Amino acid sequence: MNSITPNAQTLSAGPAGSATGGTSSAVGASPTFSPLYQQIKLLITQGLQSGEWKPGELIPSEMELASRFKVSQGTVRKAIDELSAENLVVRRQGKGTFVATHHEARAQFRFLRLAPDEGVPHYPENKIIEVRRLRAPAEVARLLDIKSGDSVVFIRRVQSFSGVPTILDDLWLPGAIFKGLTAERLNEYKGPMYGLFETEFGTHMIRASEQIRAVCADEVAAQLLQVDVGMPLLNVERVSFTYGDKPVELRRGLYLTLQHHYRNELS
């Protein structure tokens, strides 16, 4: 990322770490206002998105970033505070600030909300049922913000805990981004799927939106989860986004909750 100073056309910087809105000559028009630390946050995010600092790498110190962007360390610190709260970067005491990665255990459980009723959360075993390329149905295309009929990669897998099939996942991924993704590659990879997406396809999931409803197992789900037809399941539909709020995954999961529960934290 090139050295860029905050937008001087819409803001005039006040005291260190603050910003004031510019005036508008148009009668009744609202002035554009963006706090200085938000501008710095955007510039750092652009560096993450462009790959200047890759997942797991150390980013420059607050002092270095303050010098680069010609702002105070306090302004940089506030920007990094927000990036850390959004799980885009991770602070490590005495080591510095690192780009978040899905290879860390803490990141894996951000997106896996199914927790055991007893014992500590652990990552499930994966069994890939099928992987194929197809043309995106209209609803899938709408949620992925692509054109109907565009290429998508469809993945069906079963996740098991201690040998018990518990999650049936159907995933749709934009084909243009995930070229070369095959069942063989998924079976070879032993880490979290999002870690594979990050390492080999340059796609880092930073947030997700979910809808949850109760359903009954149909014949396909019952067979794959080894339960009776009509068994109550949680249907979790998730759209995951990368930088720039770009949707890059649609996932529809069926969760068996005989020994697990869906866990969420509100703040």
HUSUL-V889857 format. One line per field, one symbol per residue. burial: + if it has 24 or more other C-alpha atoms within 12 Angstrom, else -. Layout:
burial: ???
//
This chain:
burial: ----+++---+-+---+++--------------++++++++++++-+++---++++--++-+--++--+++++-+++++++++---+++++-----+++++++---++-+++++++----+-++++++--+++--+---++-++++---++++++++++++--++++++++++++-++--+----+-----+++++++---+++++++--------+---++-++-+---+-+++++++++++--++++++++++++--+-+-----
//
